[in-house]
Amino acid sequence: MADIELICPGCGQALEAPEEMAGETVACPACEAPIQIPAEDPTVFDEGDASACPECGSDLEDGAVLCVACGYHLGLGQKLGTDLG
């Protein structure tokens, strides 16, 4: 079984989890933010699946994985935050 690659929405740390943990919520080892491990590997994204962002409705370029208008990550199924402060 392959590992699921994901990014912590709290700190941006790149992480891996075994497939058998899919669907579980765990604490990020770097920042302790809760992370839900997706059911499938979010890095494997079928290019061209979406023409509009499901979060804000903005047009997406072919092969886009991230909506530049709102920060929604199509592979992770959630908006990404920033630590600008």
N, C-alpha and C positions, 0 to 999 in steps of 0.2 A: 504494500500500500504506500502511496505517495503522501507526503506531507502537504497540508493546506498552507499556503503563504498568505499572510494578511498584514495589515498595517494598523497599529493602535491609533484610534481616533483621538486619544488624549495627548499623546506625545509624538506620534509619527514613527515610532520604533517599528522596524520590519521584524515580523515574527513568523514562526512556523508552528503548526500544530498537527498531530497525527490525525488522519481521516476519521478514526474512531471517536474523536472529540467533537465532530461536526454537530452544531446545534447547541453546544454547551456554552455557558457564560463563565469566563474566568477573569482573574485580575491580571493586568499587564505586569510583567515582572519588573519593568522599568519605572512605571509611574503609578501602578496599582489601579488604574482606571478599569472599569468593567468592559470586557470585550466579548461580544458574541461571535463564536467561531462559525463562519458560514457553512451551509450544507454542502457547498461545492467550492472549489478553488476559485477565488475572485480574480486571480491573475489570468485565468483561462476565460477570455471574453470573446464571444463571437462578434467580430467586427461587422458593423453595418446593421446590427439588430435594432437600433433605435434611431429615429430621425428627430425626435423631440425629447427633451429632458422630462422624465416622469415626475420630478419634483417641482420645476417651475415652468415647464412648457417651452423653454427656449429651444431654438433650432440647434441641432448638433451636427458637426461635420462628420463625414463618413469615417468610421473607425474610432470615433471619440470614446474615451473611457471616463472622462471627467467633464462635467458641465462648467464652462468658464464663467457663466453668469451667476451660478449659485453655489458651486463647489460640490455638487452631488456626484459621487463616484458610482458609476453604473455597475461595476464589478462587485463592489462592497454593498451596494444597495443603501447607502447612507451619505449624508453630507459630511464633508471633512471640515474640521475646524482649523483655526490657526492660533498661534501663540504670540500674536503681535500685541504688544502692550506697552 
